[in-house]
Amino acid sequence: EEEEEEEEQGGSPPPPPSSKPTEKAAEEQSAPPEDEPKEKPDNAPESCPGVSSESAGKSSACAGCPNQQACASGEARKPDPAVADVRAKLGNVKRKILVLSGKGGVGKSTMSAQLSFGFAARSMDVGLLDVDICGPSVPRMLGLLGQDVHQSSEGWSPVYVDDHLAVMSIGFMLPNQDDAIIWRGPRKNGLIKQFLTDVNWGPLDALIIDTPPGTSDEHLSVVTYLQESAMDGAVIVTTPQEVSLMDVRKEINFCRKVSLPVLGVVENMSGFVCPGCGREERIFAPSTGGAEAMCKQMDVPFLGYVPLDGRVTKAGDTGVPLSQLNPDGTVAKCIDGVITAILKQLDSGKQPPP
């Protein structure tokens, strides 16, 4: 059994910052995922009636199922107590925003980093939580490689970029930045729960949560634990081509199914800005009208275009705001426009379409 566990981790797991969290992490990571009650619990037979059914645990199909007693007693339908813990821990966080993408490589983490920098530049107190457990890139994009997480009497202390911007990521816990994290859903779920219940953010104007691409365990865990914490909504990042947009439509439908409002969609890499003359050219021509047309079809807000610029890559690699490298450039102005559009959605008092 120990050999199997070692194989799943791909080596030693990233150690949390002290012995106390280590024990807690070990306990929670070995536990089954505690997402909101599933229609069918783990290891259920194909003919399972589902935990919400009146015949749950009582049907002939339930005979021999390891979940039979829990379903029959209603235990499987009980809410996770961690939901209330998260609500209490994040009570001083005014805004909670998920950054999503349908596909990888569309610039979602870059957008999360630059949005965080931009909010902080407006004198907002911002937290950036990286829940891309298997591919954490936020530490590099914020210029925090080699930093450690420390334990305080009130929980884990995030790593600070400056007085206005705090960051938490599994990347801070890796002994080696090249270590692979090969975890199944329960282990990811355990760490995300610990991030949400143990990190001491303090009062924040906004918590930005950078997620992996698609809709997977990480997304379900975050949405479940934050279900009573007044999530403000999701910002979805895409590129103009239909291959990306078709997955964004699925992402929007995911948000609607879990009652997560969509603050809007950002079209990244919408063109190329020549560093010599400043002229912008379309690189990925939209075959179906691009993100703005899709937003009209799906009835969600469009937040703006962000063109390609080599300085965006440099900003991510060096961990600085793009506005520091090229404050008067087209891309910096576009990102600032996206921030303004997001804040307008948040401050309008009008709930965006779910």
DONUGU-129973 format. One line per field, with one value per residue (C-alpha): residue number from 1; x, y, z. Coordinates in nm, 3 decimals. Each point is the difference from the previous one (the first is absolute). Last residue first. Example, Ala and Ser with C-alpha at 12.3 -4.5 7.8 and 13.67 -1.06 7.14 Angstrom:
resi <- 2_1
xx <- 1.367_-0.137
yy <- -0.106_-0.344
zz <- 0.714_0.066
//
This chain:
resi <- 354_353_352_351_350_349_348_347_346_345_344_343_342_341_340_339_338_337_336_335_334_333_332_331_330_329_328_327_326_325_324_323_322_321_320_319_318_317_316_315_314_313_312_311_310_309_308_307_306_305_304_303_302_301_300_299_298_297_296_295_294_293_292_291_290_289_288_287_286_285_284_283_282_281_280_279_278_277_276_275_274_273_272_271_270_269_268_267_266_265_264_263_262_261_260_259_258_257_256_255_254_253_252_251_250_249_248_247_246_245_244_243_242_241_240_239_238_237_236_235_234_233_232_231_230_229_228_227_226_225_224_223_222_221_220_219_218_217_216_215_214_213_212_211_210_209_208_207_206_205_204_203_202_201_200_199_198_197_196_195_194_193_192_191_190_189_188_187_186_185_184_183_182_181_180_179_178_177_176_175_174_173_172_171_170_169_168_167_166_165_164_163_162_161_160_159_158_157_156_155_154_153_152_151_150_149_148_147_146_145_144_143_142_141_140_139_138_137_136_135_134_133_132_131_130_129_128_127_126_125_124_123_122_121_120_119_118_117_116_115_114_113_112_111_110_109_108_107_106_105_104_103_102_101_100_99_98_97_96_95_94_93_92_91_90_89_88_87_86_85_84_83_82_81_80_79_78_77_76_75_74_73_72_71_70_69_68_67_66_65_64_63_62_61_60_59_58_57_56_55_54_53_52_51_50_49_48_47_46_45_44_43_42_41_40_39_38_37_36_35_34_33_32_31_30_29_28_27_26_25_24_23_22_21_20_19_18_17_16_15_14_13_12_11_10_9_8_7_6_5_4_3_2_1
xx <- -2.542_-0.085_0.172_-0.143_-0.068_0.152_0.217_0.307_0.109_-0.082_0.172_0.298_0.025_-0.025_0.267_0.230_-0.058_0.084_0.323_0.082_-0.063_0.215_0.290_-0.047_0.008_0.316_0.021_0.117_0.247_0.220_-0.158_-0.352_0.069_0.024_0.311_0.078_0.301_-0.141_-0.352_0.108_0.225_-0.288_-0.222_0.287_-0.025_-0.341_-0.316_-0.328_-0.243_-0.365_-0.280_-0.239_-0.286_-0.301_-0.204_-0.311_0.130_-0.052_0.121_0.301_0.077_0.010_0.244_0.215_0.074_-0.230_-0.018_0.324_0.197_0.339_0.281_0.280_-0.192_0.237_0.063_0.236_0.228_0.275_0.293_-0.150_-0.263_-0.318_-0.145_-0.373_-0.269_0.254_-0.250_-0.376_-0.130_-0.340_-0.235_-0.113_-0.152_-0.213_0.058_-0.325_0.172_-0.184_0.035_0.375_0.032_-0.204_0.245_0.293_-0.167_-0.036_0.365_0.090_-0.152_0.174_0.348_-0.037_-0.203_0.301_0.005_0.195_-0.170_-0.004_-0.307_-0.053_-0.219_-0.240_-0.059_0.013_-0.208_0.170_-0.270_0.091_0.370_0.093_-0.201_0.122_0.364_-0.032_-0.189_0.259_0.294_-0.158_-0.045_-0.154_0.247_0.328_0.155_-0.127_0.128_-0.204_-0.008_-0.088_-0.110_-0.025_0.178_0.001_0.242_0.126_0.069_0.013_-0.147_-0.359_0.023_0.353_-0.078_-0.308_0.209_0.256_-0.258_-0.174_0.327_0.066_-0.350_0.015_0.314_0.348_0.307_0.188_0.318_0.313_0.174_-0.030_0.186_-0.093_-0.354_-0.202_0.001_-0.132_-0.304_-0.117_-0.099_0.048_-0.040_-0.021_-0.056_0.302_0.231_0.057_-0.102_0.013_-0.304_0.015_-0.143_-0.221_-0.089_0.284_0.240_0.138_0.229_-0.015_0.333_0.138_0.233_-0.186_-0.205_0.015_-0.380_0.005_0.251_-0.211_-0.320_0.111_-0.143_-0.067_-0.120_-0.182_-0.147_-0.166_0.203_-0.147_0.067_-0.091_-0.060_-0.013_-0.112_0.221_-0.077_0.341_-0.118_-0.286_0.243_0.256_-0.275_-0.145_0.351_0.047_-0.343_0.043_0.333_-0.164_-0.275_0.223_-0.166_0.245_-0.243_-0.356_-0.342_0.132_-0.087_0.088_-0.211_-0.085_-0.075_-0.075_-0.025_0.229_-0.040_-0.228_0.242_0.083_-0.361_-0.136_0.279_-0.085_-0.370_0.081_0.244_-0.299_-0.078_-0.374_-0.193_-0.145_0.222_-0.099_-0.366_-0.027_-0.069_0.281_0.258_-0.106_0.017_0.333_0.204_-0.248_-0.089_-0.370_-0.063_-0.156_-0.276_-0.097_0.019_0.327_-0.148_-0.365_-0.120_0.263_0.246_0.290_-0.037_-0.206_0.318_-0.034_0.368_0.105_0.147_0.376_-0.007_-0.341_-0.256_-0.198_0.292_-0.033_0.202_0.368_0.162_0.260_0.101_0.251_0.370_0.064_-0.184_0.206_0.334_-0.079_-0.090_0.319_0.209_-0.193_0.126_0.353_0.064_0.004_-0.187_0.221_-0.028_-0.062_0.305_0.025_-0.254_-0.280_-0.197_0.306_0.070_-0.358_0.027_0.325_-0.162_-0.284
yy <- 3.286_0.332_0.291_0.122_0.370_0.193_0.179_-0.033_-0.349_0.043_0.340_-0.151_-0.264_0.260_0.219_-0.300_-0.086_0.360_-0.017_-0.318_0.183_0.296_-0.230_-0.177_0.322_0.135_0.307_-0.185_-0.224_-0.196_0.116_-0.018_-0.362_-0.064_-0.194_-0.368_-0.031_-0.278_0.141_0.355_-0.132_-0.196_0.310_0.197_-0.217_0.152_-0.180_0.191_0.027_0.049_0.096_-0.090_-0.156_-0.055_-0.323_-0.066_-0.318_0.132_0.349_-0.147_-0.215_0.309_0.169_-0.312_-0.035_0.036_-0.364_-0.037_0.231_0.072_-0.103_0.237_0.327_0.293_0.300_0.281_0.129_0.089_-0.191_-0.218_-0.126_-0.074_-0.339_-0.076_-0.153_-0.178_0.012_0.040_0.066_-0.137_0.136_0.014_-0.346_-0.080_-0.339_-0.193_-0.344_-0.086_0.353_0.002_-0.335_0.142_0.288_-0.244_-0.206_0.315_0.074_-0.341_0.086_0.337_-0.154_-0.206_0.289_0.231_0.331_-0.099_-0.053_0.120_-0.037_0.232_-0.169_0.127_0.192_-0.304_0.072_-0.229_-0.266_-0.195_0.070_-0.356_-0.147_0.243_-0.056_-0.379_-0.022_0.215_-0.199_-0.334_0.092_0.254_0.113_0.182_0.017_0.267_0.343_0.132_0.378_0.119_0.364_0.292_-0.206_-0.001_-0.262_-0.267_-0.260_-0.323_-0.291_-0.052_0.074_-0.131_-0.305_-0.078_0.033_-0.240_-0.265_0.028_-0.050_-0.313_-0.136_0.074_-0.192_0.139_-0.002_0.314_0.010_0.150_0.257_0.280_-0.215_-0.035_0.103_0.188_0.346_-0.150_-0.123_0.358_0.296_0.367_0.338_0.341_0.343_0.038_-0.149_-0.335_-0.177_-0.374_-0.132_-0.074_-0.340_0.000_0.240_-0.092_0.029_-0.255_0.110_-0.049_0.014_0.208_-0.152_0.143_0.307_0.222_0.004_-0.200_-0.242_-0.072_-0.017_-0.288_-0.292_-0.294_-0.303_0.192_0.275_0.142_0.323_0.252_0.368_0.235_0.371_0.312_0.271_0.307_0.023_-0.153_-0.303_-0.054_0.021_-0.238_-0.251_0.042_-0.052_-0.324_-0.140_0.097_-0.181_-0.296_-0.007_0.063_-0.227_-0.286_-0.243_-0.025_0.090_0.279_0.121_0.284_-0.021_0.321_0.055_0.354_0.151_-0.236_0.058_-0.302_-0.223_-0.218_-0.013_-0.102_-0.255_-0.158_-0.012_-0.189_-0.223_-0.154_-0.191_-0.010_-0.317_-0.192_-0.308_-0.032_-0.042_-0.324_-0.212_0.168_-0.051_-0.364_-0.083_0.170_-0.321_-0.135_-0.365_0.048_0.352_-0.118_-0.165_0.352_0.109_0.192_0.287_-0.086_0.355_0.115_0.274_-0.243_-0.145_-0.293_-0.211_-0.226_0.027_-0.104_0.260_0.004_0.376_0.153_0.053_0.323_0.158_0.173_0.324_-0.072_-0.183_-0.197_-0.321_0.032_-0.067_0.366_0.108_-0.199_0.061_0.369_0.026_-0.168_0.217_0.312_-0.052_-0.102_0.326_0.160_-0.260_-0.264_-0.051_-0.373_-0.223_-0.183_-0.014_0.031_-0.292_-0.225_0.071_-0.091_-0.326_-0.088_0.072_-0.240
zz <- -1.405_-0.173_0.173_0.334_-0.016_0.288_-0.252_0.218_-0.100_-0.370_-0.004_0.178_-0.272_-0.278_0.164_0.031_-0.367_-0.096_0.201_-0.191_-0.328_0.107_0.089_-0.334_-0.204_0.160_0.223_0.311_-0.184_0.240_0.327_-0.140_-0.086_0.372_0.104_0.047_-0.230_-0.216_0.007_-0.087_-0.277_-0.150_0.011_-0.156_-0.308_-0.074_-0.106_0.016_0.295_-0.094_0.236_0.281_-0.196_0.224_-0.028_-0.209_-0.169_-0.355_0.090_0.178_-0.305_-0.220_0.238_0.029_-0.369_-0.300_-0.106_-0.197_0.230_-0.159_0.231_-0.103_-0.055_-0.046_0.226_-0.099_0.274_-0.248_0.142_0.273_-0.247_0.197_-0.085_0.013_0.219_0.217_0.289_-0.038_0.352_0.102_0.266_0.359_-0.039_0.305_0.166_0.047_-0.032_-0.323_-0.133_0.055_-0.179_-0.289_-0.025_0.000_-0.273_-0.210_0.074_-0.139_-0.339_0.017_0.006_-0.317_-0.146_-0.009_0.185_0.316_0.333_0.361_0.223_0.298_0.259_0.262_0.320_0.225_0.309_0.253_0.039_-0.316_0.050_0.100_-0.287_-0.265_0.100_0.012_-0.330_-0.173_0.136_-0.088_-0.366_-0.234_-0.266_0.054_0.348_0.242_0.106_0.292_0.042_0.350_0.004_0.243_0.262_0.381_0.139_-0.234_0.269_-0.199_0.197_-0.123_-0.372_-0.055_0.215_-0.207_-0.314_0.149_0.085_-0.337_-0.185_0.205_-0.061_-0.376_-0.088_0.041_-0.220_0.099_-0.208_0.153_-0.222_0.257_0.254_0.367_-0.101_0.260_-0.159_-0.325_0.193_-0.033_0.218_-0.090_0.171_-0.172_0.161_0.229_-0.260_-0.171_0.320_0.062_0.185_0.374_0.089_0.305_0.282_0.237_-0.291_-0.244_-0.279_-0.376_-0.179_-0.288_-0.259_-0.298_0.094_-0.309_-0.041_-0.324_0.149_0.309_-0.213_-0.221_0.198_-0.234_0.198_0.273_-0.216_0.311_0.001_0.242_-0.070_0.284_-0.057_0.217_-0.242_-0.043_-0.373_-0.072_0.201_-0.246_-0.291_0.149_0.072_-0.349_-0.142_0.193_-0.080_-0.368_-0.018_0.173_-0.263_-0.302_-0.257_0.052_0.156_-0.123_0.137_0.218_0.347_0.239_0.315_0.185_0.368_0.113_0.350_0.191_0.375_0.051_-0.185_0.300_0.120_-0.341_-0.038_0.335_-0.095_-0.320_0.193_0.179_-0.323_-0.053_0.093_-0.295_0.036_0.366_-0.096_0.196_-0.311_-0.193_0.275_0.049_-0.371_-0.072_-0.017_-0.260_0.060_-0.058_-0.127_-0.329_0.203_0.105_0.362_0.018_-0.200_-0.078_0.063_-0.250_0.095_0.044_-0.349_-0.132_-0.046_-0.308_-0.095_0.349_0.236_0.062_0.066_0.062_-0.277_-0.021_0.178_0.334_-0.002_-0.012_0.288_-0.191_0.177_0.282_-0.049_-0.082_0.313_0.250_-0.168_-0.035_0.366_0.110_-0.231_0.107_0.357_-0.097_-0.181_-0.345_-0.202_-0.160_-0.376_-0.038_-0.036_-0.330_-0.285_0.253_-0.139_-0.003_0.366_0.092_-0.195_0.180_0.336_-0.083
//
